[in-house]
Amino acid sequence: MNNRIWKRLVAGAIAATLLLTGCASGERKTRSYKDVGMDLIALMDEKAENTAYIEAMGGSEALREYVSQFGVGDYSEARAVYKIEFPVEDFLHLAGIDLTGMSENLQRDITNSIVSSVSTMLNNTEGALALASSALLVGTTAFYGEKLETPVVYLYQFDEESYPAVVVFTPTEDDIVKASSVFLTSKEIGQLSEEEIRALFGSIISKEELQELFGDTANIGEVRITKLD
């Protein structure tokens, strides 16, 4: 086995062990989703600024140059944070997924994956380097938070020189919440108004498309967007 690959596997195993140990021991302390997201964004910023990290992960020179632009911004304080909740059943309908006959665990896993794909939808028009950088800089964690029934998306906006970020929070079978963060490659999204944010995320689930596919729109839910203090 390639030595570099082996080192990555070992590092991943150690990280997973530490995470599980931290969750299983000590006093259970719940954390706010907003704060957890900010911590993950700070981690992504550190990764983007650290040449040694990018080289260790096997990034090409072109990728290193592309990734470095994300580290230029100031992510110490968010200009605005939006909580975005999707009508999950409608999302699954649009994806053509029927959960009938699947276990609760499998249904949850598929649902989490579908909602987590929102960031990819927003980044996939920027090309291969954008998708590769998202994978390289992604931040993940697990924590005790307010009980979560379905996945929820947080959008963080910063100043004009910084890139916006999306953090997806997903439930597990226990009371632990998983979180995954990515930078969005479009700075324009970071400067959209609240009304424009609602239009952008509201368009992901189209009532017209659902009506065309299924005929009945009576039970089609709205994308709920809340601007946080």
WOGI-V185127 format. One record per pair of residues at least 12 apart in sequence whose C-alpha atoms are under 10 Angstrom apart, sorted by the first residue. I is the first residue (numbers start at 1). GAP is how many residues later the second one is. Records with the same first field share a line. If there is no record, write none. Layout:
I = GAP, GAP
This chain:
4 = 52, 53, 54
5 = 52, 53
8 = 48, 49
16 = 125
19 = 122, 123, 124
20 = 122
22 = 120, 121
23 = 119, 120, 121, 153
28 = 115, 116, 117
29 = 114, 115, 116
30 = 113, 114, 115, 116, 117, 146
31 = 112, 113, 114, 115
32 = 111, 112, 113, 114
33 = 50, 110, 111, 112, 113, 119, 120, 121, 134, 135, 136, 144, 146
34 = 47, 48, 49, 120, 121, 122, 133, 194, 195
36 = 104, 105, 106, 107, 109, 131, 133, 143, 144, 145
37 = 44, 102, 103, 104, 117, 118, 119, 128, 129, 130, 131, 132, 142, 143, 144
38 = 37, 38, 39, 40, 118, 127, 129, 143
39 = 36, 37, 100, 102, 142
40 = 97, 98, 99, 100, 101, 125, 127, 139, 140, 141, 142
41 = 34, 35, 96, 97, 98, 99, 115, 123, 124, 125, 126, 139, 140, 141, 142
42 = 29, 32, 33, 34, 35, 97
43 = 94, 95, 96, 97, 138
44 = 26, 27, 31, 90, 92, 93, 94, 95, 96, 121, 137, 138, 139
45 = 22, 23, 24, 25, 26, 27, 28, 29, 30, 31, 92, 93, 94, 138
46 = 24, 25, 91
47 = 20, 21, 23, 24, 89, 90, 91, 92
48 = 16, 17, 18, 19, 20, 21, 22, 23, 24, 85, 88, 89
49 = 15, 18, 19, 20, 21, 22, 23
50 = 14, 17, 18, 21
51 = 13, 14, 16, 17
53 = 83, 84
54 = 13, 14, 79, 82, 83
57 = 79
58 = 78
59 = 73, 74, 77
62 = 67
63 = 65, 66, 67, 69, 70, 73
64 = 65, 69, 72
66 = 63, 64, 66, 67
67 = 62, 63, 65, 66, 67, 69, 70
68 = 65
69 = 92, 93, 94, 116
70 = 63, 67, 91, 92, 93, 94, 113, 114, 115
71 = 91, 92
72 = 89, 90, 91
73 = 85, 86, 87, 88, 89, 90, 91
74 = 84, 85, 86, 87, 88, 89
75 = 81, 82, 83, 84, 86, 87, 88, 89, 90
76 = 82
77 = 79, 80, 81, 82
78 = 77, 78, 79, 80, 81, 86, 87
79 = 77, 78, 79, 80, 81, 85, 111, 112
80 = 75, 76, 77, 78, 79, 84, 110, 111, 113, 114, 147, 148, 149
81 = 73, 74, 75, 76, 77, 83, 84, 85, 113, 145, 146, 147, 148
82 = 71, 72, 73, 74, 75, 84, 112, 115, 116, 142, 143, 144, 145, 146, 147
83 = 69, 70, 71, 72, 73, 84, 85, 141, 142, 143, 144, 145
84 = 67, 68, 69, 70, 71, 84, 113, 114, 117, 118, 139, 140, 141, 142, 143
85 = 30, 65, 66, 67, 68, 69, 116, 137, 138, 139, 140, 141
86 = 29, 64, 65, 66, 67, 115, 116, 118, 119, 135, 136, 137, 138, 139
87 = 28, 63, 64, 118, 132, 133, 134, 135, 136, 137
88 = 23, 24, 26, 27, 62, 63, 64, 117, 133, 135
89 = 22, 130, 131, 132
90 = 115, 116, 117, 120, 129, 130, 131, 132
91 = 20, 23, 24, 113, 114, 115, 119, 129, 130
92 = 18, 19, 22, 23
93 = 112, 117, 120, 121
94 = 110, 111, 112, 113, 115, 116, 119, 120
95 = 19
96 = 117
97 = 13, 14, 17
99 = 12
104 = 69
105 = 67, 68
108 = 41, 42, 43, 62, 63, 64, 65
109 = 61, 62, 63, 64
111 = 39, 40, 59, 60
112 = 38, 39, 40, 56, 57, 58, 59, 60, 66
113 = 38, 55, 57
114 = 37
115 = 35, 36, 37, 38, 53, 54, 55
116 = 35, 36, 37, 50, 51, 52, 53, 54, 63, 64, 65
117 = 51
118 = 35, 48, 50, 83, 86
119 = 12, 15, 34, 36, 46, 47, 48, 49, 62, 63, 64, 65, 66
120 = 14, 62, 64
121 = 83
122 = 44, 62, 63, 64, 67, 78, 79, 82
123 = 59, 60, 61, 62, 63
124 = 60, 61
125 = 60, 61
126 = 58, 59, 60
127 = 58
129 = 56
130 = 53, 54, 55, 56
131 = 51, 53, 54
133 = 49, 50, 51, 52
134 = 47, 48, 49, 50, 51
135 = 46, 47, 48
136 = 46
137 = 44, 45, 46
138 = 29, 42, 43, 44, 45
139 = 28, 40, 41, 42, 43, 44
140 = 27, 28, 29, 38, 39, 40, 41, 42
141 = 28, 36, 37, 38, 39, 40
142 = 27, 28, 29, 30, 34, 35, 36, 37, 38
143 = 32, 33, 34, 35, 36
144 = 30, 31, 32, 33, 34
145 = 26, 30, 31, 32, 33
146 = 29, 30, 31
147 = 24, 25, 27, 28, 29, 30
148 = 21, 22, 23, 24, 27, 28, 29
149 = 21, 22, 23
150 = 19, 20, 21, 22
151 = 17, 18, 19, 20, 21, 26, 27, 28
152 = 15, 16, 17, 18, 19, 27
153 = 13, 14, 15, 16, 17, 26, 27, 28, 72
154 = 12, 13, 14, 15, 27, 71, 72, 73, 74
155 = 12, 13, 26, 28, 29, 34, 35, 42, 70, 72
156 = 27, 28, 33, 34
157 = 30, 31, 32, 33, 34, 35
158 = 29, 32, 33
159 = 28, 31, 32
160 = 27, 28, 30, 31
161 = 26, 29
162 = 21, 24, 25, 28, 29
163 = 20, 21, 22, 23, 24, 25, 26, 27, 28
164 = 18, 19, 20, 21, 22, 23, 24, 25, 26, 27
165 = 16, 17, 18, 19, 20, 21, 22, 24, 25
166 = 14, 15, 16, 17, 18
167 = 12, 13, 14, 15, 16
168 = 12, 13, 14
169 = 12
194 = 31, 32, 33
197 = 28, 30
198 = 25, 26, 27, 28
199 = 24
201 = 22, 23, 24
202 = 20, 21, 22, 23
203 = 20
204 = 19
205 = 15, 16, 17, 18
206 = 14, 16
207 = 13, 14, 15
